[in-house]
Amino acid sequence: MRIVKNAVAGTLESSDVFVEVAPGKGVAIELTSIVMNQFGESIKKTIAEVVRRMGVEDVIVRANDRGALDCVIQARLETALLRAEKES
């Protein structure tokens, strides 16, 4: 999958995550989270796994987590990545 434009998914509501993806070189993950001390590394691993599974090699992922479950993080990131590959 090739990222061709910036895209977003999610909200800044409690128990959600706002994800922005943009074209980049390599995979870069920027995470802000209200539970960074407890789950920061786990969230980054989840993000990296979704990026790998979807075959993305060059992307910048910015995530602002508000206590989202892993399944929500995965869904929001997948949505943003799919939006970023489409030409409109």
N, C-alpha and C positions, 0 to 999 in steps of 0.2 A: 504494500500500500504506500502510495506517495502522497504526502501532505502538500497541497498546493496553495492553501490560504488559511488565514486565522479562522477559528471557530470556537464556540462556547457551548456549554450545556450546564444545567443545574441552577441552583439559587444560593443565596446566602442565608436561607432560613435554617433554623435549628434542625439537626439530624439530616442535613443535606450537604452537598459539596458543589462548589462552583469551579468548573474546569475550563481552562482556556488552552488551546493547542495552537501552535504556529510552526511554520517551516523552520528547520534548523539544520545543523550539522551534528550528526550523532544524536544520542538521546540525552536530553537534559531535563531533570525534574526539579521544579521549585515548589516546595510545599509550605503552606501556612496552615496550622491546625490548632484548635482549642485543646486538643489532647496530644500535642506533639511529644511531650515527655513520656507518656504512656504508650502511644501507638504510632509515633512518627515513622519509625523504621518499617513497621508492618504495612503502613499505608504506602510508603515508597515502593516496597516489594510488590504490592498489589498493582500499583501503577505500572511498574516495569514489566510485570507479567502480562498485563493486558496489551501493552505496546508490543512486546515480543510475539504474543499469540496472534496479533493482527498483522504482523509482518511489517511494522513500521521501523525504519532504520534512522531517519532523520527527522526529529521533532523536538520542540520545546513544549513541555507540559507544565502549566502553572495551575496548582490546585489550592483552593481555599476551603479547607474542611471545617464543617461546623458540627462534627460528631456523627458523620454518616457511617452506616454499616458498609462492610466490604462489597456487598452486592450492589449497593447504591453507587459507590465509587466506580465499580466496574461498568455499570450501566451508563453513568454520566460520561465517563471517559470514552467508551465505545461510541456513544452518540456524537461527541465532539469530533472524534477521529473520522467517523463516516461523513460528517458535515464538511470537514476540512479537505477531504479528497475530491469532493464533487465540484465541478465547474458550474457556476450559475450566472 
